């Protein structure tokens, strides 16, 4: 597994002030030519996040860090069709009402066989969780892990957040607000490694 780290500095209006690490390499490898450093600088980070719920939860995390001046950490998945990837996101306060968002690759494994390549389509009935990568197929109630869905992975998805990930985000935000790190067990089986 190759070390991978991408980071960005954002202000209280979510404007991207600076990016670094393997930002461009990660964007290009993911087919996101429109998300390279030159394209995102001075734009709102929210303009590059698919799904209203995902934007709202991201704003909630950044706002908590800026308001309480404490660091937030959250594990999440950001898969490609050929590889599952678990990241640790750290959002930490900086001076002048700015936040540093760091994404560290913690684990990766190959899908065998690879998943279908998917594309964002806001009208799709198939939903992908922005934080764990699980999929809820049209008409189904349950979310299915990408590790299990295999060739049934849809080619067009919209993005939302599953209940387990909303609860994980809420716990992380509450830790920032309270200043108390809880050692409560985290149900992160849906981030499977």
N, C-alpha and C positions, 0 to 999 in steps of 0.2 A: 504494500500500500504506500503510495507516494504521499508525503506530507503536503497538505493543502491548507492554506489560510487566506481568507479574503476579509477585508475590512473596509468600513466607510465611516466618515464623520458626518453627522447630520445635525442641523440646528433645530430649534424649537418649532419651526414651521416645516420640519421634515425635509428641508432642502439638503441635497447631497453636496457637501463642501469639499470632500476629498475621498478618494478610494485608493486601496493599495493591496499588496500581496499579489496573489495570482488572479486578481479580478478579471482581467481581460481574457486570460487563458480559460478560466472557468466559464465565462460568458460564451466564448467562441466554441468551446467543446460542447456546450449545451444547445448550440444552434441559436443563441440569442445575440446576434450581431447588433441589434438595437440597444443592447444593455452594456456595451463596452464603456470604458471610463470616459471617453470623449463625449459619448451620447448621454451619460447620466449626470455628469457634473453640472451643478446649478439647477437641476430639476428636482421635483419632489420625489422622494423615494417611493411615495404612494403611487405615483404614475407607473411604476415598474412592478407593482404587486397586483396580481390577478385576484379578484374576488373581494366584494365589499366587506365581508366578515373578516377576511384576512387582513385587509387594510385597517379595519377598526381595532383588531387585536394587536397589531403591530404598533399602532398609535398609542394604545393603552400601555403597552410595555415601555415605549420610549418616554411617554409622559410621566409615568411613575418614577423612572430613573432620574429624569430632569427635576421633577418636583422634590423628591426625597433625597437626592444626591447619594444614592446607593446603587450598587451593581446588581444586575439581574442576570441569571444564567438559566438556559433552557436547552434541553436536547431536542433535536428534530431530525427528520429525514428529508433529504433532497436527492432523489434517485434519478438516474438516467435509464433509458431502456435496457442497457446491458449491465448496470451495476447499482446495487443498493448502497446508499451512503448515509451514515449517521454523523451528524454535526453537533457541536456544542456552540450555541450562540451566547455571547457575552455582550451585554450592553452596559457600558459604564459611563458615569458622568464625567464631563470635562468642564473646564472653565468657560465662561461666556455663554452659558446655556446651550452647550453642545453635548452630544453623546457619541461615543465611539462604539460601533457595532462590529464585533469580531466573530467570524464563523470559522471554527477549527474542525477539520475532518478528523473524526475519532475512530471510525471503523468503516470498512467497505467490503463487499462481497459480490460476486457475480451472480446474476440471474441465469439459470439454466433451465429451459431455453430463455433467451432474452425476451423482454416484454415488447408488445407492439409500441412503436413510437407514437406518443400522444401529443395532441395540440389543444390549446385553450380555445374553447368555444362556449361563450356565455349562454348559448341556447341549448346546450347539451343536457340530456336527462341523466347522464352519468356524471358522478361527482367524485373529485379527488380531494382528500384532506391536504391542506397546504403545509401541515406540520408533521404528520406521520406518513403521508403518502398512501394511506389506505384508500380503497375505492368503494363507493356505494353505487352499484349498477342501477340503472333506471328501473323503477318499480320495486326495488328491494329496500328493506329496512336496515339490514345489517351492513356494516362496513367490513370489507375483506382486505386482508394484508396483501400487498404486492408480492410478497414471498409465496403466497398461496394462489393468487389469481392467475398467474402465468399467462397463457395465450388468450385468456378471456379479457385481458386488460383492454379497455376501450381505446379507440384511436382519437376520440374527441371527448374532452372533459370540461366541466366547469369546476371552479375551486370553492371550497367551503372549509369548515373546520369541524371535525368530529367532536363528540361530547368529551371523550377522554382527553383530547388536546386542549379544549377550552378549560377543563378542570386543571390541567397542568399549568396553563398560562395563568389562570386565576391564583393558583398557589404561589407561583413565582412572583406575581405582582404583589400579593399580600405580604410575602417575605420582604419585598422592597419597602412597602408602606410601613410595616411594623418594625423593621430593622432586626427581626428575629428569624434566624434560619431554623426551619423545622426539620427534624429528622424523620418526619412521618413517611411511611412507605409510599412510594410513587408507583402507580400502576402504569408502567411503561412497556408492558408486554407488546403493545401495538407498535413499538419502535424496534422490535425484535432484532437481535444481532446474532 
